Amino acid sequence: MTDTRQLPVPDGLDGMRVDAGLSRLLGLSRTVVAALAEDGRVAVDGRTAGKSDRLIAGSWLEVSLPEPEEPAAISGPVEVVAGLTVLHADDDIIVVDKPVGVAAHPSPGWTGPTVVGGLAALGYRLSTSGAAERQGIVHRLDVGTTGVMVVAASERAYTALKRAFKERTVDKRYHAVCQGHPDPSSGTIDAPIDRHPRHDYRYAVVANGRPSVTHYDTVEAFRAASLLDIRLETGRTHQIRVHLSAVRHPCVGDITYGADPTLSQRLGLTRQWLHARALGFDHPSDGRWVEFVSPYPADLEVALDRLREP
């Protein structure tokens, strides 16, 4: 399949080489245009034109462009994921307890297990709305963050849950252990977030970032750290990790965002102490409020026990 463009040479391209002129006219690189000319896909007034031929204003151009290639599908392994627990499932939603080291869905560069692949391996059908690799996914947790997630099983659930997350009617509760003791012990961090200006894999508080609001309460204080109950008003990538780091109380174990590696080692942590504790929302089928809670995984429990030691 080809896409043929036919048009007159504009006055502004008079005298230019074919590769330079068509590059400007069609928004293609000169290399691509040169390849088209070499393949005989460029004609001027009915005659095949070479890449170095000169254009004449008013002459008739005919360019045969190949159909754009379909983007390669992003896929991941369909396999049972160790530790992935289904907390609830019905015709509309599947609520899972996501273990550490598992991504929500396949993405470029990620070859590990995913929630989507794990549920498919267990025989669950997911909503087909959205991109193929993100079927059913209405929100995400970082690979290194554990806890409760909801996945849409039906199309109506996908639509309703996406709207609920956008309109901030979902109650998202996280527990985090941060270094030190936040002052005040309960408060709100309201600071815009966007990609880090120098490190693509990180995010940061930046003046022109997206509005981001995190509410926190101290549940338990230890000598070197605090257990926080956190409610997200927005859902930016790495939001809790970025906000806690910005106020100089990074999540324990979160080396990427400035955590003390010595403390992390003492507590046996190889990732941030951050857990999606509870998730509440209106059920898409009948609007009743439902809430699901995830217990702490073993590595986070062990770290807590060590913090409590006298």
URHU-V571282 format. One record per pair of residues at least 12 apart in sequence whose ideal C-beta (glycine too) atoms are under 10 Angstrom apart, sorted by the first residue. I is the first residue (numbers start at 1). GAP is how many residues later the second one is. Records with the same first field share a line. If there is no record, write none. Layout:
I->GAP ; GAP
This chain:
1->65 ; 66 ; 67
2->39 ; 61 ; 62 ; 63 ; 64 ; 65
3->60 ; 61 ; 62 ; 63 ; 64 ; 65
4->37 ; 58 ; 59 ; 60 ; 61
5->17 ; 20 ; 21 ; 56 ; 57 ; 58 ; 59 ; 60
6->37 ; 54 ; 55 ; 56 ; 57 ; 58
7->18 ; 19 ; 53 ; 54 ; 55 ; 56
8->49 ; 50 ; 51 ; 52 ; 53
9->12 ; 13 ; 16 ; 35 ; 36 ; 46 ; 47 ; 48 ; 49 ; 50 ; 51 ; 52
10->14 ; 15 ; 45 ; 47 ; 48 ; 51
11->46 ; 47
12->12 ; 13 ; 45
13->12 ; 41 ; 42 ; 43 ; 44 ; 46 ; 48
14->40 ; 41 ; 42 ; 43 ; 44 ; 45
15->39 ; 40 ; 41 ; 42
16->38 ; 39 ; 40 ; 41
17->13 ; 16 ; 17 ; 20 ; 32 ; 33 ; 34 ; 35 ; 36 ; 37 ; 38
18->12 ; 15 ; 16 ; 18 ; 19 ; 24 ; 26 ; 31 ; 32 ; 33 ; 34 ; 35 ; 36 ; 37 ; 43 ; 45
19->12 ; 13 ; 14 ; 15 ; 16 ; 17 ; 18 ; 19 ; 23 ; 30 ; 31 ; 32 ; 33 ; 34
20->13 ; 14 ; 31 ; 32 ; 34 ; 35
21->12 ; 32 ; 33 ; 34 ; 40
22->12 ; 14 ; 15 ; 20 ; 27 ; 29 ; 33 ; 39 ; 41
25->30 ; 36 ; 38
26->35 ; 37 ; 39
28->35 ; 37
30->21
31->20
32->33 ; 34
33->18 ; 30
34->16 ; 17 ; 18
35->16
36->13 ; 15 ; 27 ; 28 ; 29 ; 30
37->12 ; 13 ; 14 ; 15 ; 16 ; 26
38->12 ; 13
39->25 ; 27
40->24
41->21 ; 22 ; 23 ; 24 ; 25
42->19 ; 20 ; 21 ; 22
43->17 ; 18 ; 19 ; 20 ; 21
44->12 ; 15 ; 16 ; 17 ; 18 ; 19
45->13 ; 14 ; 15 ; 16 ; 17
46->13 ; 14 ; 16
47->12 ; 15
48->14
49->12 ; 13 ; 14
72->36
73->33 ; 58 ; 59 ; 60
74->31 ; 32 ; 33 ; 34 ; 35 ; 36 ; 57 ; 58 ; 59 ; 60
75->31 ; 39 ; 41 ; 42 ; 57 ; 58
76->27 ; 29 ; 30 ; 31 ; 34 ; 35 ; 36 ; 37 ; 38 ; 39 ; 40 ; 41 ; 42 ; 44 ; 57
77->29 ; 34 ; 35 ; 36 ; 37 ; 40 ; 41 ; 43 ; 44
78->35 ; 36 ; 38 ; 39 ; 40 ; 41 ; 42 ; 43 ; 44
79->34 ; 35 ; 38 ; 39 ; 41 ; 42
80->33 ; 37 ; 38 ; 39 ; 40 ; 41 ; 42
81->15 ; 17 ; 18 ; 20 ; 21 ; 31 ; 32 ; 33 ; 34 ; 35 ; 36 ; 37 ; 38 ; 40 ; 41
82->17 ; 19 ; 20 ; 31 ; 36
83->14 ; 15 ; 16 ; 17 ; 18 ; 19 ; 30 ; 35 ; 63 ; 214 ; 215
84->12 ; 13 ; 14 ; 15 ; 18 ; 29 ; 30 ; 31 ; 33 ; 34 ; 35 ; 37 ; 38 ; 65
85->12 ; 13 ; 14 ; 63 ; 209 ; 210
86->32 ; 33 ; 36 ; 38 ; 65
87->61 ; 62 ; 63 ; 192 ; 205 ; 206 ; 207
88->60 ; 62 ; 202 ; 204
89->30 ; 33 ; 35 ; 62 ; 64
90->63 ; 64 ; 67 ; 193 ; 194 ; 195 ; 200
91->34 ; 62 ; 63 ; 65 ; 66 ; 193 ; 194
92->35 ; 58 ; 60 ; 61 ; 62 ; 63 ; 64 ; 65 ; 66 ; 68 ; 69 ; 191 ; 192 ; 193 ; 194
93->34 ; 43 ; 45 ; 57 ; 58 ; 59 ; 60 ; 61 ; 64 ; 65 ; 67 ; 68 ; 188 ; 190 ; 191 ; 192 ; 197 ; 199
94->21 ; 25 ; 28 ; 30 ; 31 ; 32 ; 33 ; 42 ; 55 ; 56 ; 57 ; 58 ; 59 ; 63
95->53 ; 54 ; 55 ; 56 ; 184 ; 186 ; 195 ; 196 ; 197 ; 199
96->19 ; 22 ; 23 ; 26 ; 28 ; 45 ; 51 ; 52 ; 53 ; 54 ; 55 ; 196 ; 198
97->49 ; 50 ; 51 ; 52 ; 179 ; 195 ; 196 ; 197 ; 198 ; 200
98->16 ; 17 ; 20 ; 42 ; 43 ; 44 ; 45 ; 47 ; 48 ; 49 ; 50 ; 51 ; 178 ; 196 ; 199
99->14 ; 16 ; 19 ; 47 ; 48 ; 198
100->41 ; 42 ; 43 ; 44 ; 45 ; 46 ; 47 ; 170 ; 171 ; 172 ; 175 ; 197 ; 199 ; 200
101->12 ; 42 ; 43 ; 45 ; 169 ; 170
102->12 ; 13 ; 15 ; 16 ; 39 ; 41 ; 42 ; 43 ; 44 ; 47
103->12 ; 13 ; 14 ; 37 ; 38 ; 39 ; 40
104->12 ; 30 ; 32 ; 33 ; 34 ; 35 ; 36 ; 37 ; 38 ; 39 ; 45 ; 47
105->12 ; 21 ; 25 ; 26 ; 27 ; 28 ; 29 ; 30 ; 31 ; 32 ; 35 ; 46
106->25 ; 26 ; 27 ; 28
107->26 ; 27 ; 33 ; 36
108->25
110->33
112->31
113->30
114->19 ; 20 ; 23 ; 29
115->21 ; 22 ; 25 ; 26 ; 34 ; 36
116->16 ; 17 ; 18 ; 19 ; 20 ; 21 ; 35
117->16
119->16 ; 17 ; 32 ; 34
120->15 ; 16
124->12 ; 27 ; 29
125->28 ; 29
126->25 ; 26 ; 27 ; 28 ; 31 ; 32
127->24 ; 25 ; 26 ; 27 ; 28 ; 29 ; 30 ; 31 ; 32 ; 34 ; 35
128->24 ; 26 ; 27 ; 30
129->23 ; 25 ; 26 ; 27 ; 28 ; 29 ; 30 ; 33
130->22 ; 28 ; 32
135->16 ; 17 ; 18 ; 23
136->14 ; 15 ; 16 ; 17 ; 18 ; 19 ; 21 ; 22 ; 25
137->12 ; 13 ; 14 ; 15 ; 21 ; 24 ; 25
138->12 ; 13 ; 14 ; 19 ; 20 ; 21 ; 22 ; 23 ; 24 ; 25 ; 26 ; 27 ; 28 ; 32 ; 143
139->12 ; 22 ; 23 ; 25 ; 26 ; 31 ; 33 ; 96 ; 137 ; 140
140->95 ; 97
141->33 ; 133 ; 134 ; 135
142->95 ; 96 ; 98 ; 99 ; 129 ; 130 ; 132 ; 134
143->128
144->97 ; 107 ; 109 ; 110 ; 112 ; 126 ; 127 ; 128 ; 130
145->29 ; 31 ; 93 ; 95 ; 96 ; 106 ; 126 ; 127 ; 128 ; 129 ; 130 ; 131
146->125 ; 126 ; 128 ; 129 ; 130 ; 131 ; 148 ; 149 ; 150 ; 151 ; 153 ; 154
147->25 ; 26 ; 27 ; 28 ; 127 ; 128 ; 129 ; 130 ; 131 ; 132 ; 145 ; 146 ; 147 ; 148 ; 149 ; 150 ; 153
148->24 ; 25 ; 26 ; 127 ; 128 ; 129 ; 130 ; 131 ; 132 ; 143 ; 144 ; 145 ; 146 ; 147
149->127 ; 130 ; 143 ; 145
150->14 ; 15 ; 20 ; 129 ; 131 ; 134 ; 140 ; 142
152->132
153->131
154->130 ; 131
155->129
156->128 ; 129
157->126 ; 127 ; 128
158->126
159->125
160->121 ; 122 ; 123 ; 124 ; 125 ; 127
161->120 ; 121 ; 122 ; 123
163->121
164->117 ; 118 ; 120
165->69 ; 70 ; 116
166->69
168->45 ; 64 ; 65 ; 66 ; 67
169->111 ; 112 ; 113
170->62 ; 65 ; 109 ; 110 ; 111 ; 112
171->60 ; 61 ; 107 ; 108 ; 109 ; 110 ; 118 ; 120
172->58 ; 59 ; 60 ; 61 ; 62 ; 63 ; 104 ; 105 ; 106 ; 107 ; 108 ; 109
173->56 ; 57 ; 58 ; 59 ; 102 ; 103 ; 104 ; 105 ; 106 ; 107 ; 118 ; 120 ; 121
174->40 ; 42 ; 54 ; 55 ; 56 ; 57 ; 58 ; 65 ; 66 ; 100 ; 101 ; 102 ; 103 ; 104 ; 105
175->44 ; 52 ; 53 ; 54 ; 55 ; 98 ; 99 ; 100 ; 101 ; 102 ; 103 ; 119 ; 121 ; 125 ; 129
176->38 ; 40 ; 43 ; 49 ; 50 ; 51 ; 52 ; 53 ; 54 ; 64 ; 65 ; 68 ; 73 ; 74 ; 75 ; 76 ; 78 ; 96 ; 97 ; 98 ; 99 ; 101 ; 124
177->42 ; 43 ; 45 ; 47 ; 48 ; 49 ; 50 ; 51 ; 67 ; 72 ; 74 ; 75 ; 76 ; 77 ; 90 ; 92 ; 95 ; 96 ; 97 ; 98 ; 123 ; 126 ; 127 ; 130
178->38 ; 40 ; 47 ; 48 ; 49 ; 50 ; 52 ; 62 ; 63 ; 66 ; 67 ; 69 ; 70 ; 71 ; 72 ; 73 ; 74 ; 76 ; 81 ; 94 ; 95 ; 96
179->45 ; 46 ; 47 ; 65 ; 66 ; 69 ; 70 ; 71 ; 72 ; 73 ; 74 ; 75 ; 79 ; 80 ; 81 ; 84 ; 85 ; 94
180->41 ; 42 ; 44 ; 45 ; 46 ; 64 ; 67 ; 68 ; 69 ; 70 ; 72 ; 80
181->37 ; 40 ; 41 ; 42 ; 43 ; 44 ; 45 ; 68
182->34 ; 35 ; 36 ; 39 ; 44 ; 46 ; 62 ; 65 ; 66 ; 67
183->35 ; 64 ; 66
184->32 ; 33 ; 34
185->31 ; 32 ; 33 ; 34 ; 36 ; 41 ; 43
186->29 ; 30 ; 31 ; 32 ; 42 ; 43
187->27 ; 28 ; 29 ; 30 ; 31 ; 60
188->25 ; 26 ; 27 ; 28 ; 43 ; 45 ; 55
189->16 ; 23 ; 24 ; 25 ; 26 ; 27 ; 41 ; 50 ; 51 ; 53 ; 54 ; 55 ; 57 ; 58 ; 60
190->21 ; 22 ; 23 ; 24 ; 25 ; 43 ; 44 ; 53
191->13 ; 14 ; 15 ; 16 ; 18 ; 20 ; 21 ; 22 ; 23 ; 48 ; 51 ; 52 ; 55 ; 56
192->12 ; 13 ; 14 ; 15 ; 16 ; 17 ; 18 ; 19 ; 20 ; 21 ; 42 ; 44
193->12 ; 13 ; 16 ; 17 ; 18 ; 19 ; 21 ; 41 ; 43 ; 44 ; 45 ; 46 ; 49 ; 50 ; 53
194->12 ; 13 ; 14 ; 15 ; 16 ; 18 ; 42 ; 43 ; 48
195->14 ; 42 ; 43
196->42 ; 46
199->57
201->37 ; 55
202->35 ; 36 ; 39 ; 40 ; 43 ; 54 ; 55
203->33 ; 34 ; 35 ; 36 ; 38 ; 39 ; 40 ; 42 ; 53 ; 54
204->34 ; 38 ; 41 ; 42 ; 53
205->37 ; 38 ; 40 ; 41 ; 42
206->36
209->27 ; 33
210->24 ; 26 ; 27 ; 29
211->22 ; 23 ; 25
212->20 ; 21 ; 22 ; 23 ; 24 ; 25 ; 26 ; 27 ; 28 ; 30 ; 31 ; 34
213->18 ; 19 ; 20 ; 21 ; 23 ; 26 ; 30
214->14 ; 16 ; 17 ; 18 ; 19 ; 20 ; 22 ; 25 ; 26 ; 28 ; 29 ; 30 ; 32 ; 33
215->13 ; 14 ; 15 ; 16 ; 17 ; 18
216->12 ; 13 ; 14 ; 15 ; 16 ; 24 ; 27 ; 28 ; 31 ; 33
217->12 ; 13 ; 14
220->84 ; 87 ; 88
221->86
222->30 ; 82 ; 84 ; 85 ; 86 ; 87
223->84 ; 85 ; 86 ; 87
224->28 ; 36 ; 39 ; 42 ; 43 ; 83
225->24 ; 26 ; 27 ; 35 ; 38 ; 42 ; 48 ; 78 ; 79 ; 82
226->23 ; 26 ; 81
227->25 ; 46 ; 77 ; 80 ; 81
228->12 ; 16 ; 21 ; 23 ; 45 ; 46
229->48 ; 49
230->13 ; 14 ; 44 ; 45 ; 46 ; 47
231->47
232->44
238->16 ; 18 ; 19 ; 34 ; 36
240->14 ; 17 ; 32 ; 34 ; 36
241->13 ; 15 ; 16 ; 17 ; 18 ; 31 ; 33
242->12 ; 15
243->14
244->13 ; 14 ; 15 ; 28 ; 30
245->12 ; 13 ; 14
246->12
250->22
251->13 ; 18 ; 20 ; 21 ; 22 ; 23
252->12 ; 14 ; 15 ; 17 ; 20 ; 21 ; 22 ; 48 ; 51 ; 52 ; 55
253->12 ; 14 ; 15 ; 16 ; 17 ; 18 ; 19 ; 20 ; 21 ; 46 ; 47 ; 50
254->15 ; 17 ; 18 ; 19 ; 20
255->14 ; 15 ; 16 ; 17
256->15 ; 16
257->15
259->13 ; 14
263->40 ; 43 ; 44
264->39
266->37 ; 40 ; 41
267->32 ; 33 ; 35 ; 36 ; 37 ; 38 ; 39 ; 40
268->31 ; 34 ; 35 ; 37 ; 38
269->30 ; 31 ; 33 ; 34 ; 37
270->29
271->28 ; 29
272->28
273->23 ; 26 ; 27 ; 30 ; 31 ; 34
274->26
275->19 ; 20 ; 21 ; 22 ; 25
276->16 ; 17 ; 18
277->15 ; 16 ; 17 ; 18 ; 19
278->13 ; 14 ; 15 ; 16
279->12 ; 13 ; 14 ; 15
280->12 ; 13
